[in-house]
Amino acid sequence: MSDLLAAPELLAAAAKDIAGVGSTLNSANALAAANTTAVAASAADQVSAAVASLFSGHAQQYQAFSSQFAAFHEQFVQTLAGAAGSYAGAEASAVQTLQRDVLGAINAPTQALLGRPLIGDGADGTAANANGGAGGLLYGNGGKGYSQTTAGAVGGAGGAAGLLGNGGAGGTGGTGAAGGAGGSGGWLYGNGGVGGQGGVGSLATTTALAGSGGAGGAGGAAGLFGSGGAGGLGGVGGSTGVNVAGSPVAGLGGEGGAGGRGGLLVGNAGAGGHGGSGGNGFLDNGSSIMVANAAGGGGGNGGVGGAAGLFGAGGMGGMGGSGGSPGVPGLPPGSTVFNGPGATFDFSASGGVGGPGGDGGIGGAGGWLSGAPGGGGQGGAGGAAIYTNAANSTLIGAQGGTGGNGGDGPPARQWGPAGPGGPAGVGGIGKLQPGANGLPGVAGLG
């Protein structure tokens, strides 16, 4: 016996089309009935009357047959539409209920014993439980880590997969806190989760210095087959805000997260996360109180690239973060100036120093048997001096920040070459002599 396949949406469309055909025929029959069921004789003789009666009789028989066909047609359309509704109801209720019941019965023992299902994705993290849930032991992806909204709270870690599946992504850290680590991929096959981004550094106040950005979360490792997750981005350092105490420095950028290991047998490793940019030495922030010699924050170092297994490419080292820009040396008229040495007019000040760029991350090693190594990350650019010029002011130039060093390439493994070193970061540009440009960084070793 052959199988019968039914598509409810096609049945419903067919019922609608057939109903339209019946409606058209009924309209045509009604229009023809008036002119065909009572044909008048062409003359008063018996032959003309017989011919008219013959044609009228045929028309009346046709109309009687059409009425019977219309009744059958209406019944057929109702039956077809009812069948479409029945199939749709069966798919919407019974099948889904059956699937839910079957999965519930399968997952109940492992959920009770191990706290995770046999088949199914892990739950995403919440404010109450930040870490993502683990995926099913047999099949399922890990849940995403929760992105924090509370200052200082570390982002939730991504959930791990089971035998088959991808690891969950790590959540973003709260202010100044690290991002969550990505979940590991399936034991047999699956990619590691991406690390969460580090939180932004806190803004300085009159009682607290600027905070550093949080470090990016590490990428999740793969199992036997699969790619490692990329490391999370480092958080941006906090700006100096309206802090007027001492010689404030903006917050450092957070370090990028390390890339995840590639599959033990086959799979590429994850790239290291880029370092966060250093905070800027801007103190106006809507206020007339400024510290002109504030220094920009240093950029965060790039994350280390992940290493491959037997076959696969190593992860690239993360790029170093850019240094922050220094404080504004030119002040608008009427500003209140602190720590502005050598003022010869009513508003003058010296510029600060741009933050140094972060160093590039070290590249990850290639596969033991085959696979290119990852190159070192590029050094971050030094902070460039930015200023606003004002008339009748003596401006002592701001100095650009030093560029970051390029990341080193990984050493050679059993087979293949060593990885290339990363290029150096460029120095920041100074403004208004005698402010000086920053020095370039040093390229990484190959």
N, C-alpha and C positions, 0 to 999 in steps of 0.2 A: 504494500500500500504506500503510495507516494505521500510526502508531507504536504500540508496545506499552510501557506504563509498568508497572513492577512495584515494589511496596513490600514488601520482605522481612518487615517486622514484621506487615503485614496478612496475608500468606500464612501465616506461622507461626500467627497467631491463628485463621485459618480452618481450618487442619489440626487444631488442637486442638479446635475446636468440632465439626467433622465426626467426629472420633474419638469424641467424647462421644455423638453421635447413634447411631453404630454400636454402642457399648457398651450403650446403653439398649435398642435393638432386639434384640440378642442375648440380653439378660436376659429380655425379654418372650417371645421365641420358646422359650427353654428352659423357662420356666414353663408355657407352653401345651402343650408337646409331650407331657407325661405324661397330660394329660386328653383329648387329641384324636387321637393316633396309634393308640390301641388302645381304640376305643369298644366297649363290651360290648353284645350284642344284648339287646333288651328282653324277648324271649321265645324259646322253643325252636323256633319255626317258621322256615321258609326265608325268608319275607319280612323278618322282623326281622333275621335274620342278614345278608341282602343289604343292608339299609339301614345296618347297623353297619359292614359292610365298605366301603360307598361313602364314608361320612364318614371312616373311618380312612384310606382311600386318599388322599382329598383332603388330609388333614392330613400324611400322609407325603410327598406331592408338594410341599406347601408348605415342609416342613422341609428337603427336598432343595434346593429353590430358594433358601431362606434361607441355607443353607450356602454355596452358590455366590456369592450376593450378598455375604455376609460376607467371603469371600475377596477378591472384587473391591474391596469397600470398604476393606479393610486395605491392599491394594496401592495404591489411590488416595491414601489418607492418607499412606503412606510416600513416594509420588512427590511429593505436594504439600509435605510437610515437607522433603524433599531439595531441592526447587526453592527453597524459602525460604532454606535454608542456603547454597545455591550463590550466590544473588543477594547475600546478606549478605556472604559471603566475597569476592565480586567487588568490592563497594563498599568493604570494609575493607582490601583489599590492592591490587588492580590499579589502581583509580581513584586512590587516594592515592599509590601509587608513581608512576603516570603523571603526576599533578600535580606531584609533587616533582621528577621527572626533567625535565619540561617547564620548570618554573621554574628549575631548575638550569642547563639549557642556555641559557635566555634571559639569566639573570643573570651567567653565567660571564664573558663578554667585558667588561661594564662593571665587574664586580667586580675583574677583573684590571687593567684600565686605570685606573679612577677610584677604586677602593676602596669602591664602593657598588653595591648591586644596581639592577636596572632596575625590578623590582616587589617590594615587600615592606617591612615595617617595620624601622627601625633597631634595633640591639641597645641595651639599657639599659646605663648606665655601671656599672662595677665599681670595686672598690678599686684594682685595677691600672691601669685606664683609666677615669677618672671621667666623662668626657664621653660623652653619649649618641651613638649612631651615627646617621648620616644616613639618612633614608628613601629608598625607591627613586626613581630619576630620573623615572620615569613616574608611579608611584603608591606611596604608603607614608608612614606617620607617623614622625616622628623619635623616637629612643629617649629615655627619661628620664635625666636627670643623676643621678649617684651622690650620696647624702646622706652626708657625711663623718662619721666617728667620731673622727678625729684632730684634736686642738686646732690651730687656726690654718690648717687646710686649707680652701681655697675649694671650695664645692659644685660638682659637675660641671654643665657647661652642657648644656641639652637639645639633642638633635639636630635638624637642619633637615630639613624635608620637601622633596620634589622638586617635580614639576609639580602634583600633587594630594596633599593630606594636611595634617595638623596638626603643628606643631612640638612637640617634647618638652618636658616641664616641667623646670625647673632643680632641682638637688638642694640640700638644706639644707647650709649651711656648718658646719664644725666650730666649736669654742668660739672666739668672738670673730671668726670669719671670715665673709666675705660669702657669700651664697647664689649659686648659679649662674644665669646668664641663661637665659631660655626660648628655645627654638629658633624660628626663623622658619617661618612657614606656607608652603604651596605657592606656587610662582610664579604659577600661574593661580588656584587656589582653595585656601583652608585658613587656619585660625586660628593665631595665634602661641601659643607655649607660655607657661605661667605661670612667672614668676621664682621662684627658690628662696628660702626663708626664711633670714635671717641667723642665725648661730650665737649662742647665749647668751653673755654676757660672763662672764669667769672670776671666781670668788669671791676676795676679797682674803685675803691671809695676813699673817703677821707680817713678811714680807720683800717683799711685792708688793702694789701697790694693786689695787683692783677693775678689771676690764677692761670695756671698752665692748662692747655687742652689735654683731654684724656687720651690714652693710648688706644689704638685700634685693636679690635679683637683678632685673635689668630684664626686663620682659616682651618676648616675641618679637614681631616685626613681621609683619603679614600681607603677602600678595602683591598681586595685582590685586583679588581678591575675598576678603573674610574680615575677621574681627575681630582686633584686636591683643590680645596676652596681658596679663593684669594683672601689675603689679609685685609682687615678693615682699615679705613683711613683714619689718620690721627686727627684729633680735634684742634680747632683753631685756638690760639692763645688769646687770653683776654686783653682788651685795651686798657690803657692807664686811666681812662675816664677822667674824673675830677679830683683825683688824688693830688694833694699839694704838699705832702710831707716828703722831705729829702729829695733825692734824685731818683724818681721812680722808673722802673723798667717794666715794659709790657710783658705779658705772660708768654711762656714758651709754647711752641706748637707741640702737640702730642706725637709720639712715635707711631709709625705705621705698624700694623699687625703682621706677624710672620705668615707666609704662605703655607698652606697645608701640603702634606706629603702626598705624592702621587700613588697610584695603585702599586701594591707590592709586586705584581707581575707586569701589568701594562697600565699606563696612564701618565699623563703630564702632571707636574706639580703646580701648585698655585703660586701666583705672583705675590710678592710682599706688598703691603699697603703703603701708599704714599704718606709721608710725614705731613703733619698739619702745619699751616702757616703760622708764623709768630704774630703776636698781637701788635697793634700799632700804638705808637707813642702819642696819640692824640688826646689832648686834655680838655679841649673846649667842650665837645659833647653837649652843645647848647648852653654852655656857661661862659662867662667872661673871665674866669679864673683859669690860668693856663701855666704849666711848667714847661718852659720852652726847651729845656735840655733833656727831656725824657727820651730814653732809648727804646728802640723797637725790640720786640722779643725775638729770640732765635727760633728758626724753623725746626720742626721735629725731624728726627732721622727716619729714613725709609725703612720699611720692614724687610727682613731677610726672606729671600725666595725659598720656597719649599724644595726639597730634594725628591728626585724620582726614584722608582724602585728598580726592577730589572730592565724594563723597556719604557722609555719616556723622556721627555724634555724636562730639565730643571726649571724652576720658576724664576722669573726676573726679579731682581731686587727692587724694592720700592724707591720712588724718587724722593729726595729730601725736600722738606717743606721750605717755602720761601721765608726769608727773614722779614720781620715787621718794619714798617717805616718809622723813622724817628719823629720826635716832637716837632711841631711847626715853629720855625724860627721867626717868621714875620707875624706881627700881631696887629690887629685893627686898632684904630685910635680909640682911646678910652679904656683899653684893657688893663686889668690888674696883672702885674708881672711879678713872678717869684723866680729866684735863682737866675736872673738875667744879668750876668756880669758885664761890666763896662758900658752901662747904659749912658749914652750921650744925649738922648732926646727923651721925650716923655714915654716912649714905648720902644724898647729894643730888647733883644734877647739873643742867646746863642742857640744853635740847633743841636739836637741830640745825635746819636749814632744809630744807624740802621742795624737791625738785628742780623746776625750771621745766618746764612742758609744752612739747612740741615744736611747731614751726610747721606749719600745714597746707600741703600741697603745692599748687603752682600748677595750675590746671585746664588741660586740653588744648584746643587750638583745634578748632572744628567744621569740617565740610567746606567746601572752597573754593566750591562751588556751592550746597550745601544740607546742613544739619545743625546741631544745637544744640551750642554749646560746652560743655565740661565746667566745672562749678563748682569753685571753690577748696576745698581740704580744711579741715575744722574743726581749730582749734588744740587741742592736748592740754591736759588739765586739770593744774593744778599739784599737786604732791605734798601729800597731807594728812598732818598730824601725827598719829601714833598713839602712845599711851603706856600704860603700866601703872602704876596708882597704888599707892603703898605708904604705910603709916602712919609718922608721925614723920619725914617727909622734906620738905625744902624744894625745890620744883619750879619751875624757871624755864622758862616755856612755850616750846614749839617753834613755829616760824613756818611757815605753809603756803607752798607754792611758787607762783610766778607762772604764770598760764595762758599757753598758747602763742598766737601770733598766727594768725589765719585766713589761709588761702592766697588769693592774688590770683586773680581770674578772668582768662582769656586775653583779649587784645584782639580786636576784631571783624575778620573777614576781608572778602573782597569783598562777601559778602552776609550779612546777619544781625547780631544784636546781640553785644555783648561778654558774656563769661561772668560769672556772679555770684561775688562774693567769698565766702570761707568764713567761718562764724561764729567768734568768738574763743573760746578755751578759758577755762574758769572757774578762778579762783584756788583754791589748796588751803586747807583749813580749819586754822587754828591751834588748839593745845590749851594750856590753863592759862595765863592771862594772866601776864606781859605778852606772851605769844606772839601774833603777828598773823596774820590771814588773808592769803593771797596776793592779789596784784593780778590782775585779769582781763587777758586779752590784748586785742589790737587786731584788729578785724574786717578781713578782706581787702578789697582794692579790686575793684570790679566793672569 
